[in-house]
Amino acid sequence: MNVSSEVSVVRIPDPVTAPVGDELVMFSAAQGKYYGLNEVASVIWQRIEQPMNVALLCEELQRAFDVTEEQCREDILPYLDELYTKGLIRILPPP
């Protein structure tokens, strides 16, 4: 499934996270894997603790990181697809 701007996403509660330097390190017990999240990925992970519409998430990231809407979508949609493929987020259909 491809993540689009119309859906909402929410992270799964399983991974344990801890800050390490400028990154956030995440461990998924279900997968037995560690993930390192850079500053932008860490902000995304924090923002999707509760269900969040992807378009709204992109608006917030545009303000926080001074990027264009197009650049934000080009970067965030594949990243969210990757999180979904790894079983780290759920996709909620539009209302």
mmCIF file as gemmi writes it, N, C-alpha and C atoms, coordinates in Angstrom:
data_model
loop_
_atom_site.group_PDB
_atom_site.id
_atom_site.type_symbol
_atom_site.label_atom_id
_atom_site.label_alt_id
_atom_site.label_comp_id
_atom_site.label_asym_id
_atom_site.label_entity_id
_atom_site.label_seq_id
_atom_site.pdbx_PDB_ins_code
_atom_site.Cartn_x
_atom_site.Cartn_y
_atom_site.Cartn_z
_atom_site.occupancy
_atom_site.B_iso_or_equiv
_atom_site.pdbx_formal_charge
_atom_site.auth_seq_id
_atom_site.auth_asym_id
_atom_site.pdbx_PDB_model_num
ATOM 1 N N . MET Axp A 1 ? 0.848 -1.188 0 1 0 ? 1 A 1
ATOM 2 C CA . MET Axp A 1 ? 0 0 0 1 0 ? 1 A 1
ATOM 3 C C . MET Axp A 1 ? 0.884 1.239 0 1 0 ? 1 A 1
ATOM 4 N N . ASN Axp A 2 ? 0.56 2.19 -0.823 1 0 ? 2 A 1
ATOM 5 C CA . ASN Axp A 2 ? 1.305 3.438 -0.858 1 0 ? 2 A 1
ATOM 6 C C . ASN Axp A 2 ? 0.631 4.474 0.029 1 0 ? 2 A 1
ATOM 7 N N . VAL Axp A 3 ? 1.435 5.165 0.802 1 0 ? 3 A 1
ATOM 8 C CA . VAL Axp A 3 ? 0.936 6.242 1.643 1 0 ? 3 A 1
ATOM 9 C C . VAL Axp A 3 ? 0.668 7.443 0.74 1 0 ? 3 A 1
ATOM 10 N N . SER Axp A 4 ? -0.463 8.098 0.965 1 0 ? 4 A 1
ATOM 11 C CA . SER Axp A 4 ? -0.798 9.302 0.21 1 0 ? 4 A 1
ATOM 12 C C . SER Axp A 4 ? -1.101 10.432 1.174 1 0 ? 4 A 1
ATOM 13 N N . SER Axp A 5 ? -1.238 11.62 0.657 1 0 ? 5 A 1
ATOM 14 C CA . SER Axp A 5 ? -1.522 12.791 1.489 1 0 ? 5 A 1
ATOM 15 C C . SER Axp A 5 ? -2.913 12.753 2.103 1 0 ? 5 A 1
ATOM 16 N N . GLU Axp A 6 ? -3.793 11.934 1.568 1 0 ? 6 A 1
ATOM 17 C CA . GLU Axp A 6 ? -5.179 11.898 2.032 1 0 ? 6 A 1
ATOM 18 C C . GLU Axp A 6 ? -5.386 11.035 3.274 1 0 ? 6 A 1
ATOM 19 N N . VAL Axp A 7 ? -4.466 10.142 3.569 1 0 ? 7 A 1
ATOM 20 C CA . VAL Axp A 7 ? -4.642 9.218 4.69 1 0 ? 7 A 1
ATOM 21 C C . VAL Axp A 7 ? -4.009 9.774 5.961 1 0 ? 7 A 1
ATOM 22 N N . SER Axp A 8 ? -4.296 9.124 7.061 1 0 ? 8 A 1
ATOM 23 C CA . SER Axp A 8 ? -3.628 9.423 8.325 1 0 ? 8 A 1
ATOM 24 C C . SER Axp A 8 ? -2.747 8.235 8.669 1 0 ? 8 A 1
ATOM 25 N N . VAL Axp A 9 ? -1.702 8.492 9.43 1 0 ? 9 A 1
ATOM 26 C CA . VAL Axp A 9 ? -0.807 7.431 9.87 1 0 ? 9 A 1
ATOM 27 C C . VAL Axp A 9 ? -0.619 7.545 11.368 1 0 ? 9 A 1
ATOM 28 N N . VAL Axp A 10 ? -0.281 6.423 11.983 1 0 ? 10 A 1
ATOM 29 C CA . VAL Axp A 10 ? 0.016 6.39 13.411 1 0 ? 10 A 1
ATOM 30 C C . VAL Axp A 10 ? 1.078 5.326 13.631 1 0 ? 10 A 1
ATOM 31 N N . ARG Axp A 11 ? 1.999 5.618 14.51 1 0 ? 11 A 1
ATOM 32 C CA . ARG Axp A 11 ? 3.058 4.649 14.78 1 0 ? 11 A 1
ATOM 33 C C . ARG Axp A 11 ? 2.523 3.537 15.669 1 0 ? 11 A 1
ATOM 34 N N . ILE Axp A 12 ? 3.151 2.374 15.565 1 0 ? 12 A 1
ATOM 35 C CA . ILE Axp A 12 ? 2.766 1.276 16.44 1 0 ? 12 A 1
ATOM 36 C C . ILE Axp A 12 ? 3.422 1.508 17.804 1 0 ? 12 A 1
ATOM 37 N N . PRO Axp A 13 ? 2.847 0.979 18.864 1 0 ? 13 A 1
ATOM 38 C CA . PRO Axp A 13 ? 3.39 1.246 20.202 1 0 ? 13 A 1
ATOM 39 C C . PRO Axp A 13 ? 4.611 0.402 20.567 1 0 ? 13 A 1
ATOM 40 N N . ASP Axp A 14 ? 4.942 -0.584 19.76 1 0 ? 14 A 1
ATOM 41 C CA . ASP Axp A 14 ? 5.993 -1.543 20.108 1 0 ? 14 A 1
ATOM 42 C C . ASP Axp A 14 ? 7.394 -0.973 20.262 1 0 ? 14 A 1
ATOM 43 N N . PRO Axp A 15 ? 7.912 -0.194 19.31 1 0 ? 15 A 1
ATOM 44 C CA . PRO Axp A 15 ? 9.326 0.187 19.4 1 0 ? 15 A 1
ATOM 45 C C . PRO Axp A 15 ? 9.666 1.012 20.647 1 0 ? 15 A 1
ATOM 46 N N . VAL Axp A 16 ? 10.83 0.724 21.191 1 0 ? 16 A 1
ATOM 47 C CA . VAL Axp A 16 ? 11.383 1.478 22.306 1 0 ? 16 A 1
ATOM 48 C C . VAL Axp A 16 ? 12.359 2.469 21.704 1 0 ? 16 A 1
ATOM 49 N N . THR Axp A 17 ? 12.31 3.72 22.14 1 0 ? 17 A 1
ATOM 50 C CA . THR Axp A 17 ? 13.191 4.733 21.578 1 0 ? 17 A 1
ATOM 51 C C . THR Axp A 17 ? 14.035 5.392 22.663 1 0 ? 17 A 1
ATOM 52 N N . ALA Axp A 18 ? 15.198 5.883 22.253 1 0 ? 18 A 1
ATOM 53 C CA . ALA Axp A 18 ? 16.082 6.613 23.163 1 0 ? 18 A 1
ATOM 54 C C . ALA Axp A 18 ? 16.93 7.574 22.343 1 0 ? 18 A 1
ATOM 55 N N . PRO Axp A 19 ? 17.105 8.803 22.845 1 0 ? 19 A 1
ATOM 56 C CA . PRO Axp A 19 ? 17.971 9.744 22.126 1 0 ? 19 A 1
ATOM 57 C C . PRO Axp A 19 ? 19.44 9.358 22.282 1 0 ? 19 A 1
ATOM 58 N N . VAL Axp A 20 ? 20.181 9.435 21.191 1 0 ? 20 A 1
ATOM 59 C CA . VAL Axp A 20 ? 21.623 9.179 21.198 1 0 ? 20 A 1
ATOM 60 C C . VAL Axp A 20 ? 22.255 10.264 20.328 1 0 ? 20 A 1
ATOM 61 N N . GLY Axp A 21 ? 22.876 11.232 20.963 1 0 ? 21 A 1
ATOM 62 C CA . GLY Axp A 21 ? 23.435 12.362 20.221 1 0 ? 21 A 1
ATOM 63 C C . GLY Axp A 21 ? 22.329 13.127 19.53 1 0 ? 21 A 1
ATOM 64 N N . ASP Axp A 22 ? 22.484 13.35 18.223 1 0 ? 22 A 1
ATOM 65 C CA . ASP Axp A 22 ? 21.489 14.078 17.434 1 0 ? 22 A 1
ATOM 66 C C . ASP Axp A 22 ? 20.431 13.157 16.832 1 0 ? 22 A 1
ATOM 67 N N . GLU Axp A 23 ? 20.511 11.876 17.136 1 0 ? 23 A 1
ATOM 68 C CA . GLU Axp A 23 ? 19.579 10.911 16.56 1 0 ? 23 A 1
ATOM 69 C C . GLU Axp A 23 ? 18.683 10.312 17.627 1 0 ? 23 A 1
ATOM 70 N N . LEU Axp A 24 ? 17.664 9.642 17.15 1 0 ? 24 A 1
ATOM 71 C CA . LEU Axp A 24 ? 16.798 8.852 18.001 1 0 ? 24 A 1
ATOM 72 C C . LEU Axp A 24 ? 17.018 7.407 17.573 1 0 ? 24 A 1
ATOM 73 N N . VAL Axp A 25 ? 17.345 6.549 18.512 1 0 ? 25 A 1
ATOM 74 C CA . VAL Axp A 25 ? 17.538 5.141 18.204 1 0 ? 25 A 1
ATOM 75 C C . VAL Axp A 25 ? 16.275 4.401 18.631 1 0 ? 25 A 1
ATOM 76 N N . MET Axp A 26 ? 15.814 3.535 17.754 1 0 ? 26 A 1
ATOM 77 C CA . MET Axp A 26 ? 14.573 2.814 17.996 1 0 ? 26 A 1
ATOM 78 C C . MET Axp A 26 ? 14.863 1.32 17.901 1 0 ? 26 A 1
ATOM 79 N N . PHE Axp A 27 ? 14.282 0.556 18.841 1 0 ? 27 A 1
ATOM 80 C CA . PHE Axp A 27 ? 14.404 -0.9 18.798 1 0 ? 27 A 1
ATOM 81 C C . PHE Axp A 27 ? 13.014 -1.496 18.71 1 0 ? 27 A 1
ATOM 82 N N . SER Axp A 28 ? 12.803 -2.329 17.709 1 0 ? 28 A 1
ATOM 83 C CA . SER Axp A 28 ? 11.542 -3.035 17.543 1 0 ? 28 A 1
ATOM 84 C C . SER Axp A 28 ? 11.736 -4.468 18.015 1 0 ? 28 A 1
ATOM 85 N N . ALA Axp A 29 ? 11.151 -4.8 19.155 1 0 ? 29 A 1
ATOM 86 C CA . ALA Axp A 29 ? 11.256 -6.159 19.688 1 0 ? 29 A 1
ATOM 87 C C . ALA Axp A 29 ? 10.581 -7.16 18.75 1 0 ? 29 A 1
ATOM 88 N N . ALA Axp A 30 ? 9.482 -6.747 18.129 1 0 ? 30 A 1
ATOM 89 C CA . ALA Axp A 30 ? 8.755 -7.64 17.221 1 0 ? 30 A 1
ATOM 90 C C . ALA Axp A 30 ? 9.625 -8.051 16.04 1 0 ? 30 A 1
ATOM 91 N N . GLN Axp A 31 ? 10.462 -7.14 15.572 1 0 ? 31 A 1
ATOM 92 C CA . GLN Axp A 31 ? 11.324 -7.426 14.43 1 0 ? 31 A 1
ATOM 93 C C . GLN Axp A 31 ? 12.749 -7.77 14.841 1 0 ? 31 A 1
ATOM 94 N N . GLY Axp A 32 ? 13.1 -7.47 16.087 1 0 ? 32 A 1
ATOM 95 C CA . GLY Axp A 32 ? 14.456 -7.705 16.543 1 0 ? 32 A 1
ATOM 96 C C . GLY Axp A 32 ? 15.469 -6.829 15.835 1 0 ? 32 A 1
ATOM 97 N N . LYS Axp A 33 ? 15.065 -5.589 15.511 1 0 ? 33 A 1
ATOM 98 C CA . LYS Axp A 33 ? 15.941 -4.69 14.763 1 0 ? 33 A 1
ATOM 99 C C . LYS Axp A 33 ? 16.031 -3.33 15.432 1 0 ? 33 A 1
ATOM 100 N N . TYR Axp A 34 ? 17.195 -2.693 15.218 1 0 ? 34 A 1
ATOM 101 C CA . TYR Axp A 34 ? 17.423 -1.32 15.646 1 0 ? 34 A 1
ATOM 102 C C . TYR Axp A 34 ? 17.321 -0.409 14.427 1 0 ? 34 A 1
ATOM 103 N N . TYR Axp A 35 ? 16.841 0.807 14.655 1 0 ? 35 A 1
ATOM 104 C CA . TYR Axp A 35 ? 16.772 1.817 13.603 1 0 ? 35 A 1
ATOM 105 C C . TYR Axp A 35 ? 17.319 3.124 14.157 1 0 ? 35 A 1
ATOM 106 N N . GLY Axp A 36 ? 18.093 3.828 13.355 1 0 ? 36 A 1
ATOM 107 C CA . GLY Axp A 36 ? 18.577 5.156 13.73 1 0 ? 36 A 1
ATOM 108 C C . GLY Axp A 36 ? 17.772 6.198 12.976 1 0 ? 36 A 1
ATOM 109 N N . LEU Axp A 37 ? 17.197 7.143 13.695 1 0 ? 37 A 1
ATOM 110 C CA . LEU Axp A 37 ? 16.376 8.179 13.075 1 0 ? 37 A 1
ATOM 111 C C . LEU Axp A 37 ? 17.09 9.519 13.16 1 0 ? 37 A 1
ATOM 112 N N . ASN Axp A 38 ? 17.287 10.166 12.015 1 0 ? 38 A 1
ATOM 113 C CA . ASN Axp A 38 ? 17.905 11.486 12.011 1 0 ? 38 A 1
ATOM 114 C C . ASN Axp A 38 ? 16.912 12.52 12.548 1 0 ? 38 A 1
ATOM 115 N N . GLU Axp A 39 ? 17.282 13.783 12.51 1 0 ? 39 A 1
ATOM 116 C CA . GLU Axp A 39 ? 16.445 14.827 13.1 1 0 ? 39 A 1
ATOM 117 C C . GLU Axp A 39 ? 15.046 14.871 12.494 1 0 ? 39 A 1
ATOM 118 N N . VAL Axp A 40 ? 14.948 14.84 11.174 1 0 ? 40 A 1
ATOM 119 C CA . VAL Axp A 40 ? 13.647 14.912 10.511 1 0 ? 40 A 1
ATOM 120 C C . VAL Axp A 40 ? 12.826 13.66 10.816 1 0 ? 40 A 1
ATOM 121 N N . ALA Axp A 41 ? 13.44 12.502 10.71 1 0 ? 41 A 1
ATOM 122 C CA . ALA Axp A 41 ? 12.74 11.247 10.997 1 0 ? 41 A 1
ATOM 123 C C . ALA Axp A 41 ? 12.274 11.207 12.448 1 0 ? 41 A 1
ATOM 124 N N . SER Axp A 42 ? 13.068 11.759 13.357 1 0 ? 42 A 1
ATOM 125 C CA . SER Axp A 42 ? 12.688 11.805 14.771 1 0 ? 42 A 1
ATOM 126 C C . SER Axp A 42 ? 11.464 12.678 14.979 1 0 ? 42 A 1
ATOM 127 N N . VAL Axp A 43 ? 11.428 13.812 14.29 1 0 ? 43 A 1
ATOM 128 C CA . VAL Axp A 43 ? 10.258 14.699 14.395 1 0 ? 43 A 1
ATOM 129 C C . VAL Axp A 43 ? 9.02 13.991 13.858 1 0 ? 43 A 1
ATOM 130 N N . ILE Axp A 44 ? 9.165 13.322 12.729 1 0 ? 44 A 1
ATOM 131 C CA . ILE Axp A 44 ? 8.036 12.578 12.165 1 0 ? 44 A 1
ATOM 132 C C . ILE Axp A 44 ? 7.554 11.531 13.166 1 0 ? 44 A 1
ATOM 133 N N . TRP Axp A 45 ? 8.478 10.766 13.73 1 0 ? 45 A 1
ATOM 134 C CA . TRP Axp A 45 ? 8.121 9.711 14.675 1 0 ? 45 A 1
ATOM 135 C C . TRP Axp A 45 ? 7.378 10.287 15.887 1 0 ? 45 A 1
ATOM 136 N N . GLN Axp A 46 ? 7.832 11.43 16.379 1 0 ? 46 A 1
ATOM 137 C CA . GLN Axp A 46 ? 7.162 12.068 17.52 1 0 ? 46 A 1
ATOM 138 C C . GLN Axp A 46 ? 5.77 12.548 17.135 1 0 ? 46 A 1
ATOM 139 N N . ARG Axp A 47 ? 5.638 13.136 15.948 1 0 ? 47 A 1
ATOM 140 C CA . ARG Axp A 47 ? 4.351 13.701 15.518 1 0 ? 47 A 1
ATOM 141 C C . ARG Axp A 47 ? 3.288 12.624 15.289 1 0 ? 47 A 1
ATOM 142 N N . ILE Axp A 48 ? 3.708 11.413 14.917 1 0 ? 48 A 1
ATOM 143 C CA . ILE Axp A 48 ? 2.706 10.384 14.606 1 0 ? 48 A 1
ATOM 144 C C . ILE Axp A 48 ? 2.46 9.443 15.785 1 0 ? 48 A 1
ATOM 145 N N . GLU Axp A 49 ? 2.748 9.922 16.979 1 0 ? 49 A 1
ATOM 146 C CA . GLU Axp A 49 ? 2.401 9.142 18.17 1 0 ? 49 A 1
ATOM 147 C C . GLU Axp A 49 ? 0.887 8.939 18.224 1 0 ? 49 A 1
ATOM 148 N N . GLN Axp A 50 ? 0.161 9.959 17.807 1 0 ? 50 A 1
ATOM 149 C CA . GLN Axp A 50 ? -1.298 9.897 17.656 1 0 ? 50 A 1
ATOM 150 C C . GLN Axp A 50 ? -1.593 9.953 16.156 1 0 ? 50 A 1
ATOM 151 N N . PRO Axp A 51 ? -2.748 9.436 15.733 1 0 ? 51 A 1
ATOM 152 C CA . PRO Axp A 51 ? -3.054 9.487 14.3 1 0 ? 51 A 1
ATOM 153 C C . PRO Axp A 51 ? -2.933 10.907 13.749 1 0 ? 51 A 1
ATOM 154 N N . MET Axp A 52 ? -2.281 11.025 12.604 1 0 ? 52 A 1
ATOM 155 C CA . MET Axp A 52 ? -2.084 12.332 11.991 1 0 ? 52 A 1
ATOM 156 C C . MET Axp A 52 ? -2.23 12.229 10.49 1 0 ? 52 A 1
ATOM 157 N N . ASN Axp A 53 ? -2.969 13.167 9.931 1 0 ? 53 A 1
ATOM 158 C CA . ASN Axp A 53 ? -3.138 13.244 8.489 1 0 ? 53 A 1
ATOM 159 C C . ASN Axp A 53 ? -1.793 13.587 7.852 1 0 ? 53 A 1
ATOM 160 N N . VAL Axp A 54 ? -1.453 12.898 6.782 1 0 ? 54 A 1
ATOM 161 C CA . VAL Axp A 54 ? -0.155 13.075 6.139 1 0 ? 54 A 1
ATOM 162 C C . VAL Axp A 54 ? -0.005 14.487 5.572 1 0 ? 54 A 1
ATOM 163 N N . ALA Axp A 55 ? -1.063 15.057 5.008 1 0 ? 55 A 1
ATOM 164 C CA . ALA Axp A 55 ? -0.985 16.422 4.484 1 0 ? 55 A 1
ATOM 165 C C . ALA Axp A 55 ? -0.679 17.414 5.606 1 0 ? 55 A 1
ATOM 166 N N . LEU Axp A 56 ? -1.317 17.236 6.757 1 0 ? 56 A 1
ATOM 167 C CA . LEU Axp A 56 ? -1.063 18.107 7.901 1 0 ? 56 A 1
ATOM 168 C C . LEU Axp A 56 ? 0.362 17.917 8.414 1 0 ? 56 A 1
ATOM 169 N N . LEU Axp A 57 ? 0.822 16.677 8.456 1 0 ? 57 A 1
ATOM 170 C CA . LEU Axp A 57 ? 2.191 16.392 8.874 1 0 ? 57 A 1
ATOM 171 C C . LEU Axp A 57 ? 3.176 17.109 7.956 1 0 ? 57 A 1
ATOM 172 N N . CYS Axp A 58 ? 2.922 17.067 6.661 1 0 ? 58 A 1
ATOM 173 C CA . CYS Axp A 58 ? 3.8 17.729 5.703 1 0 ? 58 A 1
ATOM 174 C C . CYS Axp A 58 ? 3.777 19.244 5.914 1 0 ? 58 A 1
ATOM 175 N N . GLU Axp A 59 ? 2.619 19.818 6.207 1 0 ? 59 A 1
ATOM 176 C CA . GLU Axp A 59 ? 2.535 21.256 6.486 1 0 ? 59 A 1
ATOM 177 C C . GLU Axp A 59 ? 3.406 21.615 7.688 1 0 ? 59 A 1
ATOM 178 N N . GLU Axp A 60 ? 3.338 20.804 8.74 1 0 ? 60 A 1
ATOM 179 C CA . GLU Axp A 60 ? 4.142 21.066 9.931 1 0 ? 60 A 1
ATOM 180 C C . GLU Axp A 60 ? 5.635 20.956 9.63 1 0 ? 60 A 1
ATOM 181 N N . LEU Axp A 61 ? 6.008 19.971 8.836 1 0 ? 61 A 1
ATOM 182 C CA . LEU Axp A 61 ? 7.419 19.803 8.481 1 0 ? 61 A 1
ATOM 183 C C . LEU Axp A 61 ? 7.914 20.936 7.594 1 0 ? 61 A 1
ATOM 184 N N . GLN Axp A 62 ? 7.047 21.439 6.722 1 0 ? 62 A 1
ATOM 185 C CA . GLN Axp A 62 ? 7.429 22.565 5.876 1 0 ? 62 A 1
ATOM 186 C C . GLN Axp A 62 ? 7.794 23.772 6.738 1 0 ? 62 A 1
ATOM 187 N N . ARG Axp A 63 ? 6.993 24.039 7.751 1 0 ? 63 A 1
ATOM 188 C CA . ARG Axp A 63 ? 7.274 25.173 8.64 1 0 ? 63 A 1
ATOM 189 C C . ARG Axp A 63 ? 8.53 24.922 9.475 1 0 ? 63 A 1
ATOM 190 N N . ALA Axp A 64 ? 8.672 23.714 9.991 1 0 ? 64 A 1
ATOM 191 C CA . ALA Axp A 64 ? 9.789 23.408 10.893 1 0 ? 64 A 1
ATOM 192 C C . ALA Axp A 64 ? 11.132 23.382 10.162 1 0 ? 64 A 1
ATOM 193 N N . PHE Axp A 65 ? 11.139 22.925 8.907 1 0 ? 65 A 1
ATOM 194 C CA . PHE Axp A 65 ? 12.405 22.737 8.196 1 0 ? 65 A 1
ATOM 195 C C . PHE Axp A 65 ? 12.544 23.611 6.952 1 0 ? 65 A 1
ATOM 196 N N . ASP Axp A 66 ? 11.605 24.519 6.727 1 0 ? 66 A 1
ATOM 197 C CA . ASP Axp A 66 ? 11.667 25.459 5.62 1 0 ? 66 A 1
ATOM 198 C C . ASP Axp A 66 ? 11.915 24.753 4.287 1 0 ? 66 A 1
ATOM 199 N N . VAL Axp A 67 ? 11.012 23.833 3.955 1 0 ? 67 A 1
ATOM 200 C CA . VAL Axp A 67 ? 11.074 23.128 2.671 1 0 ? 67 A 1
ATOM 201 C C . VAL Axp A 67 ? 9.776 23.386 1.913 1 0 ? 67 A 1
ATOM 202 N N . THR Axp A 68 ? 9.812 23.185 0.617 1 0 ? 68 A 1
ATOM 203 C CA . THR Axp A 68 ? 8.615 23.376 -0.194 1 0 ? 68 A 1
ATOM 204 C C . THR Axp A 68 ? 7.664 22.202 -0.008 1 0 ? 68 A 1
ATOM 205 N N . GLU Axp A 69 ? 6.428 22.425 -0.375 1 0 ? 69 A 1
ATOM 206 C CA . GLU Axp A 69 ? 5.428 21.353 -0.292 1 0 ? 69 A 1
ATOM 207 C C . GLU Axp A 69 ? 5.827 20.171 -1.167 1 0 ? 69 A 1
ATOM 208 N N . GLU Axp A 70 ? 6.293 20.464 -2.37 1 0 ? 70 A 1
ATOM 209 C CA . GLU Axp A 70 ? 6.699 19.406 -3.296 1 0 ? 70 A 1
ATOM 210 C C . GLU Axp A 70 ? 7.858 18.587 -2.721 1 0 ? 70 A 1
ATOM 211 N N . GLN Axp A 71 ? 8.872 19.271 -2.195 1 0 ? 71 A 1
ATOM 212 C CA . GLN Axp A 71 ? 10.02 18.575 -1.617 1 0 ? 71 A 1
ATOM 213 C C . GLN Axp A 71 ? 9.6 17.728 -0.425 1 0 ? 71 A 1
ATOM 214 N N . CYS Axp A 72 ? 8.714 18.276 0.394 1 0 ? 72 A 1
ATOM 215 C CA . CYS Axp A 72 ? 8.24 17.54 1.564 1 0 ? 72 A 1
ATOM 216 C C . CYS Axp A 72 ? 7.546 16.245 1.136 1 0 ? 72 A 1
ATOM 217 N N . ARG Axp A 73 ? 6.636 16.349 0.18 1 0 ? 73 A 1
ATOM 218 C CA . ARG Axp A 73 ? 5.929 15.151 -0.293 1 0 ? 73 A 1
ATOM 219 C C . ARG Axp A 73 ? 6.895 14.14 -0.901 1 0 ? 73 A 1
ATOM 220 N N . GLU Axp A 74 ? 7.858 14.628 -1.694 1 0 ? 74 A 1
ATOM 221 C CA . GLU Axp A 74 ? 8.825 13.733 -2.332 1 0 ? 74 A 1
ATOM 222 C C . GLU Axp A 74 ? 9.659 12.974 -1.3 1 0 ? 74 A 1
ATOM 223 N N . ASP Axp A 75 ? 9.904 13.597 -0.161 1 0 ? 75 A 1
ATOM 224 C CA . ASP Axp A 75 ? 10.716 12.962 0.878 1 0 ? 75 A 1
ATOM 225 C C . ASP Axp A 75 ? 9.889 12.138 1.861 1 0 ? 75 A 1
ATOM 226 N N . ILE Axp A 76 ? 8.754 12.666 2.27 1 0 ? 76 A 1
ATOM 227 C CA . ILE Axp A 76 ? 7.997 12.04 3.354 1 0 ? 76 A 1
ATOM 228 C C . ILE Axp A 76 ? 7.197 10.818 2.894 1 0 ? 76 A 1
ATOM 229 N N . LEU Axp A 77 ? 6.615 10.858 1.707 1 0 ? 77 A 1
ATOM 230 C CA . LEU Axp A 77 ? 5.774 9.726 1.285 1 0 ? 77 A 1
ATOM 231 C C . LEU Axp A 77 ? 6.573 8.426 1.151 1 0 ? 77 A 1
ATOM 232 N N . PRO Axp A 78 ? 7.745 8.431 0.501 1 0 ? 78 A 1
ATOM 233 C CA . PRO Axp A 78 ? 8.529 7.183 0.458 1 0 ? 78 A 1
ATOM 234 C C . PRO Axp A 78 ? 8.98 6.732 1.852 1 0 ? 78 A 1
ATOM 235 N N . TYR Axp A 79 ? 9.312 7.697 2.713 1 0 ? 79 A 1
ATOM 236 C CA . TYR Axp A 79 ? 9.742 7.344 4.07 1 0 ? 79 A 1
ATOM 237 C C . TYR Axp A 79 ? 8.597 6.681 4.835 1 0 ? 79 A 1
ATOM 238 N N . LEU Axp A 80 ? 7.392 7.237 4.73 1 0 ? 80 A 1
ATOM 239 C CA . LEU Axp A 80 ? 6.242 6.631 5.405 1 0 ? 80 A 1
ATOM 240 C C . LEU Axp A 80 ? 5.911 5.269 4.807 1 0 ? 80 A 1
ATOM 241 N N . ASP Axp A 81 ? 6.072 5.131 3.486 1 0 ? 81 A 1
ATOM 242 C CA . ASP Axp A 81 ? 5.89 3.812 2.852 1 0 ? 81 A 1
ATOM 243 C C . ASP Axp A 81 ? 6.867 2.799 3.446 1 0 ? 81 A 1
ATOM 244 N N . GLU Axp A 82 ? 8.104 3.232 3.647 1 0 ? 82 A 1
ATOM 245 C CA . GLU Axp A 82 ? 9.124 2.348 4.223 1 0 ? 82 A 1
ATOM 246 C C . GLU Axp A 82 ? 8.741 1.937 5.652 1 0 ? 82 A 1
ATOM 247 N N . LEU Axp A 83 ? 8.288 2.904 6.455 1 0 ? 83 A 1
ATOM 248 C CA . LEU Axp A 83 ? 7.85 2.579 7.824 1 0 ? 83 A 1
ATOM 249 C C . LEU Axp A 83 ? 6.684 1.596 7.804 1 0 ? 83 A 1
ATOM 250 N N . TYR Axp A 84 ? 5.761 1.797 6.861 1 0 ? 84 A 1
ATOM 251 C CA . TYR Axp A 84 ? 4.618 0.891 6.755 1 0 ? 84 A 1
ATOM 252 C C . TYR Axp A 84 ? 5.077 -0.512 6.347 1 0 ? 84 A 1
ATOM 253 N N . THR Axp A 85 ? 5.955 -0.597 5.369 1 0 ? 85 A 1
ATOM 254 C CA . THR Axp A 85 ? 6.469 -1.888 4.903 1 0 ? 85 A 1
ATOM 255 C C . THR Axp A 85 ? 7.172 -2.637 6.03 1 0 ? 85 A 1
ATOM 256 N N . LYS Axp A 86 ? 7.859 -1.902 6.9 1 0 ? 86 A 1
ATOM 257 C CA . LYS Axp A 86 ? 8.56 -2.508 8.029 1 0 ? 86 A 1
ATOM 258 C C . LYS Axp A 86 ? 7.628 -2.806 9.208 1 0 ? 86 A 1
ATOM 259 N N . GLY Axp A 87 ? 6.356 -2.445 9.064 1 0 ? 87 A 1
ATOM 260 C CA . GLY Axp A 87 ? 5.38 -2.727 10.125 1 0 ? 87 A 1
ATOM 261 C C . GLY Axp A 87 ? 5.484 -1.781 11.301 1 0 ? 87 A 1
ATOM 262 N N . LEU Axp A 88 ? 6.049 -0.585 11.088 1 0 ? 88 A 1
ATOM 263 C CA . LEU Axp A 88 ? 6.242 0.357 12.182 1 0 ? 88 A 1
ATOM 264 C C . LEU Axp A 88 ? 5.151 1.402 12.309 1 0 ? 88 A 1
ATOM 265 N N . ILE Axp A 89 ? 4.313 1.528 11.264 1 0 ? 89 A 1
ATOM 266 C CA . ILE Axp A 89 ? 3.163 2.436 11.327 1 0 ? 89 A 1
ATOM 267 C C . ILE Axp A 89 ? 1.946 1.733 10.751 1 0 ? 89 A 1
ATOM 268 N N . ARG Axp A 90 ? 0.787 2.27 11.105 1 0 ? 90 A 1
ATOM 269 C CA . ARG Axp A 90 ? -0.474 1.83 10.507 1 0 ? 90 A 1
ATOM 270 C C . ARG Axp A 90 ? -1.017 2.968 9.654 1 0 ? 90 A 1
ATOM 271 N N . ILE Axp A 91 ? -1.682 2.625 8.574 1 0 ? 91 A 1
ATOM 272 C CA . ILE Axp A 91 ? -2.321 3.61 7.71 1 0 ? 91 A 1
ATOM 273 C C . ILE Axp A 91 ? -3.816 3.572 8 1 0 ? 91 A 1
ATOM 274 N N . LEU Axp A 92 ? -4.367 4.737 8.265 1 0 ? 92 A 1
ATOM 275 C CA . LEU Axp A 92 ? -5.791 4.856 8.54 1 0 ? 92 A 1
ATOM 276 C C . LEU Axp A 92 ? -6.462 5.496 7.333 1 0 ? 92 A 1
ATOM 277 N N . PRO Axp A 93 ? -7.564 4.941 6.859 1 0 ? 93 A 1
ATOM 278 C CA . PRO Axp A 93 ? -8.208 5.503 5.665 1 0 ? 93 A 1
ATOM 279 C C . PRO Axp A 93 ? -8.77 6.899 5.952 1 0 ? 93 A 1
ATOM 280 N N . PRO Axp A 94 ? -8.986 7.657 4.877 1 0 ? 94 A 1
ATOM 281 C CA . PRO Axp A 94 ? -9.599 8.979 5.055 1 0 ? 94 A 1
ATOM 282 C C . PRO Axp A 94 ? -10.976 8.836 5.681 1 0 ? 94 A 1
ATOM 283 N N . PRO Axp A 95 ? -11.393 9.853 6.433 1 0 ? 95 A 1
ATOM 284 C CA . PRO Axp A 95 ? -12.735 9.772 7.071 1 0 ? 95 A 1
ATOM 285 C C . PRO Axp A 95 ? -13.852 9.782 6.069 1 0 ? 95 A 1
